[in-house]
Amino acid sequence: MSQPARPVPEDHILGVYNRAPLAFDHGRGSRLYTAEGEAYLDCLAGIATTGLGHAHPKLVEALKAQGEKLWHVSNIFRIPDQERLARRLCEETFADVVFFTNSGTEAVECALKMARKYHWARGETDRIEIIGFDGAFHGRSYAAVYAAGNPAYVEGFGPPLPGYRTLKFGDHEALKAAIGPKTAAVIIEPVQGEGGARALPETCLSELRRLTREAGVLLILDEIQCGLGRTGRLFAHEWATDAAPDIMCVAKALGGGFPVGACLATIEAASGMGVGAHGSTYGGNPLAMAVGLAAFEELARAETLDHVRRLSGLFAQSLGALAARFPDIIEEVRGKGLLIGLKLTPSNRAFMAAARDEHLLVAGGGDNCVRLLPPLTMTEDEAREAVARLEATCEALRKAAAA
Ligand SMILES: *Cc1c(COP(=O)(O)O)cnc(C)c1O
């Protein structure tokens, strides 16, 4: 059977991304530079990943020093920096144990397997159901796309994985009805990132914790985007009373741009995961852990978190004023801390392109939002500059709509 020849993309890259026609050569702090030296103000930070900005001196130093010493050994050996970072993460959270990964998706994968195995090891082999919420994003593995349930991300990939349910974000009654003797875990982002900066009200999170605890269901928090200082607390669930999960996924800012993720758990929730139950070649290797340790120490500093709260106050105030001046462009300002969403009237793609024309980089998001995810280290002057560039973006879009 002969078929017309398919054109091969010029860049030979699998076409799963809608890429901006822009490439960067280097970065420093909150700025990215093209090879021609043109500067852009970075309000997306690699999607909340370069949380400490570009080329942070402490991260560069850690990477260089470890790079000359030892990159990789297998997890069949002890890795001292892995133990150090695990201890620090446990000191600062509810957790007792940590499994390190190379990505957020793998942290989610570990969490979901851990939850099912917990019940299985207790003889509750029917408890396999994982409840997630619409608008969620947990990564792109099979389990992660079903945990989030976004129809666009599961379509065409064969029969659905059994045991996953998606409920409406914030529908308490549906949740109460759904939790039962077959429920293994509930997975949720305290602040949805990709879904368009939707923050779960703090009282809802506390209530969810109470419900799951009473039902013997594990609570998995996906803090991959909203955690590690982004909301002004080290972890977003800390804003809510008594909302510590059983399992928590982190990644993104943990490596500051170097691939590092982690699944944190209480010793109880992890009780099914014995020798051989899970593993990773690269996860937690010496190079990743050296950078992760340096990044975590910076992110966890009280000064960093204070700065985030100050900066987010500044953004909230000036973006509120901007939305009031441009109600034809910005419908709503939402999110939490420095995970900020602008729900737009014009398409978010058009807004991102117009912002790029103003040399400002913002991220897209669900529900026709753009997200502002500046580095936590952005200065107040840079934040004011970002707002000025957003204002120019709104002016340009208003002019274009009138033309
Ligand atoms: C980015 C993200 C993931 C997936 O992380 P990867 O490192 O891309 O695998 C999962 N959950 C949330 C909330 C995220 O923002």
The ligand as an ORCA input file, in Angstrom:
! r2SCAN-3c Opt
* xyz 0 1
  C       5.209     19.490     35.965
  C       4.258     18.752     36.808
  C       4.249     17.352     36.853
  C       5.138     16.511     35.963
  O       6.477     16.727     36.202
  P       7.565     16.305     35.071
  O       8.866     16.671     35.701
  O       7.238     17.083     33.849
  O       7.434     14.859     34.862
  C       3.364     16.742     37.707
  N       2.533     17.456     38.488
  C       2.525     18.793     38.487
  C       1.607     19.534     39.400
  C       3.364     19.493     37.629
  O       3.325     20.825     37.595
*
